[in-house]
Amino acid sequence: METENKKPGTFRNIVHAMGVVFGDIGTSPIYTLSIVFTLTLPTKENIFGILSLIFWTLITLVTIQYAWLAMSLSIRGEGGIIVLKEILTSLMKKGRKAGFIAFLGYIGVSLLIGDGVITPAISILSAVEGLRLIPQLGHISLTTIILITAIITILLFAIQHRGTDKVASSFGPIMLIWFLSLFLSGFFYLIHIPQIFLALSPYYAIEFFIHNGLPGFFVLSEVILCATGGEALYADMGHLGGKPIRQAWSIVFFALIINYFGQGAYILEHGDTKQVLFKLVSSYSEILYIPFLILTLLATIIASQAMISAVMSLVFQGINTGIFPLMKIKFTSQKLRSQIYIPAVNKFLLFAVILMILIFKESNNLAAAYGLAVTATMFISSIFIVTIFYIKKNYLKSAIGFTVLIIAGLYLIAVTHKIPYGGYWSVIIALFVFGVMLLWMNGMTKLRRFLRATSLDVFVESFKQIYETGNYIKGEAIFFTKNVNSVSPYILHCMFRTGIIYEKNILVSVETSDQPYGVNLESYDKVTDGLYTARIIYGYMESPDLPKLFKQWGFSEKAIFYGAEEIKTSKPFLKIFAVLKRLAPNWISFFEFPYNKLHGVVTRIEI
């Protein structure tokens, strides 16, 4: 292990992880304590209690749940809530339980996308609010703050189509400087009141609940803000590897704790709970404050970028696994797999983020909507983790995971009180995403039932009769079908009704596997004279270059045929699905075949 740590590039990987993974959780100190103390008085006992809660929250919900338990579970090194769902469903027999797990997974995906809307809004807004502590800008209006935040947000989303590969290399060093600044600013205040470290004991967290009762319990709904972004440790594991993320987390965790405790010392000394981090830094030097504010803004932009990339990646996985409609996808980097641009998602996120900024106006108000989606996702992940370890008979990890599940459950109960005060926006966004998913999956299920495929055996009998007449076109043609053992209806229309049969006809199915990576020609078989079947399987994180692969596999097609559907219906549910189907590009467009070879065959369906 020691020699592995000394390998060239280890430190570079750690710094890179800081830029990609820890933007969200790393910018939480900007607002967490200020928001927590809007719900409770800044007495010495309460300050010690809150700091103790923050420390143990980061230990249990981030370090134990994600850095240890979740990261020991992966598919080919890939992590995330979809991966947890795939691992668990693969361990269970098909049935109601597997269906319930899939349902929970879809809710988790919806909530993560909801979180992706609120994170940029609260991060950038809280940073821009720091302008008020510059003496010359002390009277800056709320309208100006909102306008600056909106402009930064629009610019951030406007550059997404170009990709962030060129500037991503600077993310890590900027975040390293950010965490160093957090550490130093907290440390220099800690030396004023070193006894604040007593708050590391869970005794003070328990005392806080005893003295504050039920109102103290609901303070957990704001304490959880310190752990937002913790799921990125596991979700980004496939991009960077588990080891550099864990090593980076040990540094980040230390910097965060020192800063939180330094902020606690500042509150204890001054009794001021508004914009604590900014006031703590400005108390050292007004000259240093402006560079720190610029650094804060850069850190929040990086945090927002990480969340945007995470949502794009999540939607991409969803498209490949069939839970989202097909959308145009652009890969903006040859080096970073996470750099994906989906125009429709980008527009949706921009609209939703600007809406959140205009509705809530201030970061303190926005905090009322923040935390619900994150906590619910953590709770669902905990359920998956506990169940996986239990099925695998790793009872120790299952028991530890169950303890974390109880803690996550308590946080979830506490955070539900935010729903009437703005938390309903998290629910609305998640429900919208969840509704699109259900609409698409149910619509596609009904479509597949209506488009009854013909079994290969039955098809072959009819094919032989026509092929034996010798009335076919010279050359090779590819006909895409859902499954090589069943033939799509449009192929029957092509071959038997219009007589489009080539000298060599290949029925090709392209299927997504439950593994994240890999593209394989699973089978290539001759069925009868003039008819072949080929089965291609690719991972749900892949975007295979099929034209290039076809050449490698020896295909020499003159024409490529695929099916498309036009839906006519009077049912409201199916009408919405029909609109989605029309808006979604045909899946064949994802593979960029030469347009002069492609022939789409439209089947009109009346349901």
C-alpha positions in Angstrom: 0.0 0.0 0.0 2.8 2.4 0.8 4.4 2.0 -2.6 1.0 2.6 -4.2 0.7 5.9 -2.4 4.1 7.0 -3.8 3.1 6.4 -7.4 3.5 9.5 -9.7 0.2 11.4 -10.1 -1.3 10.3 -6.7 -1.3 13.9 -5.4 -2.5 15.2 -8.7 -5.4 12.7 -8.6 -6.3 13.9 -5.0 -6.3 17.5 -6.1 -8.4 16.6 -9.2 -10.9 14.8 -6.9 -11.2 18.0 -4.9 -12.3 19.9 -8.0 -14.7 17.3 -9.3 -16.2 15.7 -6.2 -16.1 18.1 -3.3 -17.5 21.4 -4.7 -20.9 21.1 -3.1 -20.0 19.8 0.3 -16.9 22.1 0.3 -19.1 25.3 -0.1 -21.5 24.3 2.7 -19.6 26.4 5.3 -20.7 29.6 3.5 -24.2 29.2 4.8 -24.7 26.2 7.1 -24.1 27.8 10.5 -25.7 31.1 9.6 -28.9 29.2 8.6 -28.8 26.8 11.6 -28.8 29.8 14.1 -31.9 31.2 12.6 -33.7 28.4 14.4 -31.9 28.4 17.7 -30.2 30.9 20.0 -26.4 31.2 19.9 -25.8 30.2 23.5 -22.5 28.4 24.5 -24.5 25.2 25.0 -26.2 25.4 21.7 -23.0 26.3 19.8 -21.2 23.3 21.3 -24.3 21.1 20.5 -24.5 22.2 16.9 -20.8 21.8 16.3 -21.0 18.3 17.8 -24.0 17.5 15.5 -22.1 18.7 12.4 -19.0 16.6 13.3 -21.0 13.4 13.8 -23.2 14.0 10.8 -20.1 14.2 8.6 -18.8 11.0 10.3 -22.0 8.9 9.9 -23.7 10.1 6.7 -20.7 10.9 4.6 -17.6 9.0 6.0 -19.3 5.8 7.0 -22.2 5.7 4.6 -20.5 6.8 1.4 -16.7 6.8 1.9 -16.7 3.3 3.5 -19.9 1.3 3.0 -21.1 2.5 -0.4 -17.7 2.7 -2.0 -17.1 -1.0 -1.1 -20.0 -1.7 -3.5 -19.6 -1.0 -7.3 -20.0 -2.4 -10.8 -16.6 -2.3 -12.5 -15.6 0.6 -10.2 -18.8 2.6 -11.0 -20.9 4.1 -8.3 -24.2 6.0 -7.8 -27.8 5.3 -6.8 -28.5 3.7 -10.2 -25.6 1.3 -9.6 -26.9 0.5 -6.1 -30.3 -0.3 -7.6 -28.7 -2.5 -10.2 -26.6 -4.4 -7.6 -29.7 -5.0 -5.4 -32.1 -6.0 -8.2 -29.4 -8.5 -9.5 -29.3 -10.1 -6.0 -33.1 -10.4 -5.8 -35.5 -12.6 -7.7 -37.9 -10.8 -10.0 -41.2 -9.9 -8.3 -42.8 -7.3 -6.1 -39.6 -6.7 -4.0 -37.5 -6.1 -7.1 -40.2 -3.8 -8.4 -40.3 -1.9 -5.1 -36.5 -1.5 -5.2 -36.7 -0.2 -8.8 -39.4 2.2 -7.7 -37.2 3.6 -4.8 -34.4 3.9 -7.3 -36.5 6.0 -9.6 -37.5 8.3 -6.7 -33.9 8.6 -5.7 -32.9 9.7 -9.3 -35.8 12.2 -9.3 -34.7 13.7 -6.0 -31.1 14.0 -7.1 -32.2 16.0 -10.2 -34.3 18.2 -7.9 -31.2 18.7 -5.8 -29.3 19.7 -9.0 -31.7 22.6 -9.4 -31.3 24.0 -5.9 -27.5 23.6 -5.4 -26.4 26.2 -8.0 -29.1 28.6 -6.8 -28.1 28.6 -3.1 -24.3 28.3 -3.8 -24.0 31.2 -6.2 -26.6 33.4 -4.4 -24.8 32.9 -1.0 -21.5 33.9 -2.5 -22.8 37.0 -4.2 -24.4 38.1 -0.9 -20.9 38.4 0.4 -20.6 41.7 -1.6 -22.5 43.4 1.2 -19.5 43.2 3.5 -17.3 45.2 1.2 -17.5 48.8 2.8 -18.0 50.5 -0.6 -20.9 48.0 -1.5 -22.5 47.8 2.0 -25.8 49.3 0.7 -26.1 47.1 -2.4 -29.8 46.4 -3.1 -31.4 43.0 -3.1 -32.4 43.5 -6.7 -28.7 44.0 -7.7 -27.7 40.8 -5.8 -30.4 38.8 -7.7 -29.4 40.3 -11.0 -25.7 39.5 -10.5 -26.6 36.0 -9.4 -28.8 35.5 -12.5 -26.2 36.8 -14.9 -23.5 34.4 -13.4 -26.0 31.5 -13.6 -26.9 32.3 -17.3 -23.2 32.5 -18.2 -22.5 29.2 -16.4 -25.2 27.4 -18.4 -24.4 29.2 -21.6 -20.9 27.7 -21.7 -22.0 24.1 -21.1 -22.2 23.2 -24.8 -18.5 24.1 -25.2 -17.6 21.6 -22.4 -15.5 22.4 -19.4 -12.5 20.1 -20.3 -10.2 23.1 -21.0 -10.9 24.8 -17.6 -11.5 21.6 -15.6 -7.8 21.2 -14.9 -7.9 24.4 -12.9 -10.9 23.2 -10.7 -8.7 21.0 -8.5 -6.1 23.7 -7.7 -8.8 26.3 -7.0 -10.6 24.0 -4.6 -7.3 23.1 -2.9 -6.7 26.8 -2.3 -10.4 27.1 -1.1 -10.0 24.3 1.4 -6.6 25.7 2.6 -8.4 29.1 3.1 -11.2 27.4 5.0 -8.6 25.6 7.2 -6.6 28.8 7.9 -9.6 31.1 8.5 -11.0 28.6 11.0 -7.7 27.7 12.7 -6.8 31.4 13.5 -10.1 31.8 15.3 -9.8 28.5 17.1 -6.7 29.6 19.0 -8.9 32.2 20.6 -11.1 29.6 22.2 -9.4 26.2 22.0 -11.9 24.6 24.4 -14.3 24.6 21.5 -12.8 21.2 20.6 -14.7 19.7 23.4 -17.7 19.7 21.0 -16.1 16.7 19.3 -17.8 14.7 22.0 -21.3 13.3 21.2 -22.2 14.3 24.7 -22.9 17.9 23.6 -25.1 16.8 20.7 -27.2 14.7 23.2 -27.3 17.6 25.7 -28.6 19.9 22.9 -31.6 17.6 22.3 -32.3 17.3 26.0 -32.3 21.0 26.6 -34.1 22.0 23.4 -36.7 19.2 23.0 -38.8 19.0 19.8 -37.6 22.4 18.4 -34.0 21.1 18.8 -34.9 18.0 16.8 -36.1 20.1 13.9 -32.8 22.0 13.9 -31.5 18.8 12.2 -33.2 20.0 9.1 -30.6 22.7 8.8 -27.7 20.8 10.2 -28.0 18.4 7.3 -26.8 21.2 5.0 -23.3 20.4 6.1 -23.5 17.0 4.4 -25.1 18.1 1.1 -22.9 16.8 -1.8 -21.7 13.8 0.3 -23.3 11.5 -2.3 -20.8 12.7 -4.9 -18.1 10.7 -3.2 -19.8 7.5 -4.4 -21.4 8.9 -7.6 -18.1 10.1 -9.0 -16.1 6.9 -8.1 -16.2 5.6 -11.6 -14.7 8.8 -13.0 -11.8 9.1 -10.6 -11.4 5.8 -8.6 -12.2 5.2 -5.0 -8.7 5.7 -3.6 -8.1 9.3 -4.6 -11.6 10.3 -3.5 -11.1 8.7 0.0 -7.7 10.4 0.3 -9.1 13.7 -0.8 -12.0 13.3 1.7 -9.6 12.9 4.6 -8.1 16.3 3.8 -11.5 18.0 3.0 -13.1 16.6 6.2 -10.3 18.0 8.3 -10.5 21.5 6.6 -14.3 21.5 7.0 -14.3 20.6 10.7 -11.6 23.2 11.5 -13.6 25.9 9.7 -16.9 25.0 11.3 -15.3 25.0 14.7 -13.6 28.3 13.9 -17.0 29.8 12.9 -18.4 28.4 16.2 -15.6 30.2 18.1 -16.4 33.5 16.2 -20.1 33.2 17.1 -19.2 32.4 20.8 -17.0 35.5 20.9 -19.1 38.0 18.9 -22.7 36.6 19.2 -23.2 37.5 15.5 -24.7 34.7 13.4 -25.3 36.4 10.0 -22.8 35.6 7.1 -20.5 34.1 9.7 -17.8 32.9 7.3 -17.5 36.2 5.5 -17.4 38.2 8.7 -14.8 35.9 10.2 -12.5 36.5 7.2 -13.2 40.2 7.0 -12.3 40.5 10.8 -8.7 39.6 9.9 -8.2 42.0 7.0 -10.4 44.0 4.6 -7.7 43.6 2.0 -7.8 39.8 2.2 -11.6 39.8 2.1 -12.0 40.7 -1.6 -9.7 38.0 -2.8 -11.5 35.5 -0.5 -14.8 36.6 -1.9 -13.6 36.1 -5.5 -12.3 32.6 -4.4 -15.7 31.9 -2.8 -17.5 32.8 -6.1 -15.1 30.5 -8.1 -15.7 27.7 -5.6 -19.5 28.0 -5.8 -19.3 28.1 -9.6 -17.2 24.9 -9.5 -19.7 23.3 -7.1 -22.6 24.2 -9.5 -20.6 22.9 -12.5 -20.1 19.6 -10.6 -23.8 19.3 -9.9 -24.7 20.1 -13.5 -22.3 17.5 -14.8 -23.7 15.0 -12.3 -27.3 15.6 -13.5 -26.3 15.3 -17.1 -24.5 12.0 -16.3 -27.5 10.7 -14.4 -29.9 11.5 -17.2 -27.5 9.8 -19.7 -27.6 6.7 -17.5 -31.4 7.0 -17.4 -31.6 7.2 -21.2 -29.5 4.1 -21.6 -31.5 2.1 -19.1 -34.8 3.2 -20.7 -36.2 5.4 -17.8 -35.9 8.7 -19.7 -36.9 9.7 -23.2 -34.2 9.8 -25.8 -32.5 13.2 -26.0 -29.7 14.7 -28.1 -26.3 14.1 -26.4 -23.0 15.7 -27.1 -19.7 14.5 -25.6 -17.6 17.6 -24.9 -14.4 15.8 -23.8 -12.3 12.9 -25.1 -10.6 12.6 -21.7 -13.4 13.1 -19.1 -16.3 10.6 -19.4 -18.4 12.9 -17.1 -18.3 15.8 -19.6 -21.7 15.2 -21.3 -23.9 18.0 -22.7 -27.7 17.4 -23.1 -29.3 20.5 -24.5 -32.8 19.7 -23.2 -31.5 19.1 -19.7 -29.4 22.2 -19.8 -32.4 24.4 -20.7 -34.6 22.8 -18.0 -31.9 23.3 -15.3 -31.3 26.9 -16.3 -35.0 27.7 -16.2 -35.5 26.0 -12.9 -32.4 27.6 -11.2 -33.4 31.1 -12.3 -37.0 30.4 -11.1 -35.6 29.4 -7.7 -33.5 32.5 -7.5 -36.4 34.8 -8.4 -38.8 33.1 -6.0 -36.6 32.8 -2.9 -34.4 35.9 -3.5 -32.0 35.2 -0.5 -29.9 32.2 0.5 -31.6 32.0 3.9 -35.0 31.7 2.2 -33.7 29.2 -0.3 -32.4 27.0 2.6 -36.0 26.3 3.3 -36.2 24.3 0.1 -32.8 22.8 0.4 -31.9 19.5 2.1 -35.2 17.6 1.6 -34.1 16.0 -1.7 -30.6 15.3 -0.4 -31.8 13.7 2.9 -34.4 11.5 1.1 -31.7 10.3 -1.4 -29.4 9.5 1.5 -32.2 7.5 3.2 -32.9 5.5 0.0 -29.2 4.8 -0.5 -29.0 3.6 3.1 -31.9 1.2 2.5 -30.1 -0.2 -0.6 -26.8 -0.5 1.2 -28.2 -2.3 4.3 -30.2 -4.8 2.1 -27.2 -5.5 -0.2 -24.9 -6.4 2.7 -27.7 -8.4 4.4 -28.3 -10.5 1.3 -24.5 -11.0 0.9 -24.5 -12.1 4.6 -22.0 -9.4 5.6 -23.9 -8.8 8.9 -21.4 -6.5 10.4 -21.6 -3.9 7.6 -25.3 -4.5 7.4 -25.7 -3.7 11.2 -23.5 -0.6 10.9 -25.5 0.5 7.8 -28.7 0.0 9.7 -27.5 2.4 12.4 -26.7 4.9 9.7 -30.2 4.2 8.2 -31.8 5.1 11.5 -29.8 8.4 11.7 -30.7 9.2 8.1 -34.4 8.4 8.9 -34.3 10.9 11.8 -32.9 13.6 9.6 -35.6 12.8 7.0 -38.3 13.2 9.5 -36.9 16.5 10.7 -36.5 17.9 7.2 -40.1 17.2 6.3 -41.1 20.3 8.3 -39.5 22.4 5.5 -42.2 21.3 3.0 -44.7 24.1 3.8 -41.9 26.7 3.9 -40.5 26.1 0.4 -39.5 22.5 0.6 -42.5 21.7 -1.6 -40.4 23.0 -4.5 -38.0 20.1 -4.1 -41.1 17.8 -4.2 -42.5 19.6 -7.3 -39.3 19.3 -9.3 -38.8 15.7 -8.2 -42.4 14.8 -9.0 -42.1 16.4 -12.5 -39.0 14.3 -13.2 -40.6 11.2 -11.7 -43.8 11.9 -13.8 -41.8 12.1 -17.0 -40.0 8.8 -16.1 -43.3 6.9 -15.4 -45.0 8.4 -18.5 -42.1 7.3 -20.7 -41.7 3.8 -19.2 -45.4 3.0 -19.2 -45.9 4.5 -22.7 -43.0 2.4 -24.1 -44.4 -0.7 -22.3 -47.9 -0.2 -24.0 -46.2 0.5 -27.3 -44.2 -2.7 -27.2 -47.4 -4.7 -26.4 -49.1 -3.1 -29.4 -46.2 -3.7 -31.7 -46.3 -7.4 -31.4 -43.1 -8.9 -32.7 -43.1 -12.1 -34.7 -41.0 -15.0 -33.4 -37.8 -15.6 -35.4 -38.9 -19.2 -36.2 -42.2 -18.2 -37.8 -40.4 -15.3 -39.6 -37.8 -17.7 -41.1 -40.4 -19.9 -42.7 -41.9 -17.0 -44.7 -38.4 -15.6 -45.4 -37.2 -18.9 -47.0 -40.1 -19.0 -49.4 -39.5 -15.5 -50.7 -35.7 -15.7 -50.7 -35.7 -19.0 -52.7 -37.3 -17.2 -55.6 -34.0 -15.4 -56.1 -35.8 -12.1 -56.4 -33.5 -10.1 -54.1 -31.2 -7.0 -54.2 -27.5 -7.5 -54.5 -25.5 -6.6 -51.4 -25.9 -6.5 -47.7 -28.6 -4.8 -45.6 -29.0 -4.3 -41.8 -32.4 -4.3 -40.2 -32.5 -3.1 -36.6 -34.8 -5.0 -34.2 -35.5 -5.0 -30.5 -34.5 -8.6 -30.0 -32.8 -11.1 -32.3 -35.3 -13.8 -31.3 -38.3 -11.7 -32.3 -38.7 -9.6 -35.5 -40.1 -6.1 -35.4 -43.3 -5.6 -37.4 -41.7 -3.0 -39.8 -39.3 -5.7 -41.1 -42.3 -7.9 -42.1 -43.7 -4.8 -43.9 -40.4 -4.1 -45.7 -39.7 -7.7 -46.8 -43.0 -9.3 -47.3 -45.3 -6.5 -48.4 -42.8 -4.3 -50.4 -40.3 -7.0 -51.3 -37.2 -5.3 -49.9 -34.9 -8.3 -49.5 -31.2 -8.2 -50.0 -28.7 -10.9 -50.9 -27.5 -10.8 -47.2 -29.9 -9.6 -44.5 -28.7 -9.1 -41.0 -31.2 -8.6 -38.1 -29.3 -6.5 -35.5 -30.4 -5.9 -31.9 -28.6 -3.2 -29.9 -29.2 -3.7 -26.1 -28.1 -2.0 -23.0 -26.6 -4.1 -20.2 -26.7 -3.6 -16.5 -23.0 -3.0 -16.5 -21.7 0.6 -16.9 -19.0 -0.1 -19.6 -18.1 -2.4 -22.4 -19.3 -2.8 -26.1 -19.5 -6.4 -27.4 -20.8 -8.2 -30.4 -22.3 -11.0 -28.3 -23.4 -13.2 -31.2 -23.3 -13.3 -35.0 -25.1 -16.3 -36.4 -26.3 -17.6 -39.7 -30.0 -18.5 -39.4 -30.6 -19.6 -43.0 -29.4 -18.7 -46.5 -29.4 -14.9 -46.8 -30.4 -14.3 -43.1 -28.2 -13.6 -40.1 -28.7 -12.3 -36.6 -26.3 -10.1 -34.6 -26.6 -9.1 -31.0 -24.7 -6.0 -29.7 -24.6 -5.3 -26.0 -23.2 -2.1 -24.5 -22.9 -0.6 -21.0 -25.3 2.1 -19.8 -22.4 4.6 -19.5 -21.2 4.0 -23.1 -22.0 5.8 -26.3 -20.7 3.3 -28.9 -19.5 4.4 -32.3 -21.4 1.7 -34.2 -20.4 2.8 -37.8 -16.8 2.4 -36.8 -17.5 -0.9 -34.9 -19.5 -2.3 -37.9 -16.4 -2.0 -40.1 -14.3 -3.7 -37.4 -16.8 -6.6 -37.2 -16.8 -7.0 -41.0 -20.2 -5.6 -41.8 -20.4 -4.1 -45.3 -24.0 -2.8 -45.4 -25.4 -1.0 -48.5 -28.6 0.0 -46.5 -29.7 0.3 -42.9 -33.4 0.0 -42.0 -35.0 1.0 -38.8 -38.5 1.4 -37.4 -40.3 4.6 -36.3 -43.8 5.0 -34.8 -46.5 7.5 -35.3 -49.1 7.3 -32.5 -52.7 8.3 -32.8 -54.8 8.1 -29.6 -57.7 9.7 -27.8 -56.4 8.8 -24.3 -54.9 11.9 -22.4 -52.0 9.9 -20.9 -51.0 8.4 -24.2 -51.4 11.8 -25.9 -48.7 13.3 -23.7 -46.6 10.2 -24.4 -47.1 10.7 -28.1 -45.9 14.3 -27.8 -42.8 13.1 -25.9 -42.2 10.4 -28.5 -42.4 13.0 -31.3 -40.0 15.4 -29.5 -37.5 12.6 -28.7 -35.0 11.9 -31.5 -35.1 8.4 -32.9 -32.5 6.2 -31.2 -30.8 5.5 -34.5 -29.7 9.2 -34.6 -27.4 8.5 -31.6 -25.1 6.4 -33.6 -24.4 8.8 -36.5 -24.7 6.4 -39.4 -24.2 7.9 -42.9 -27.5 9.5 -43.8 -27.4 8.1 -47.4 -27.6 4.5 -46.0 -30.5 5.1 -43.6 -34.1 4.2 -44.3 -36.7 4.9 -41.7 -40.0 2.9 -41.9 -42.9 4.5 -40.2 -45.6 2.4 -38.5 -48.8 4.3 -37.7 -50.4 3.1 -34.5 -53.9 3.8 -33.2 -54.3 3.0 -29.5 
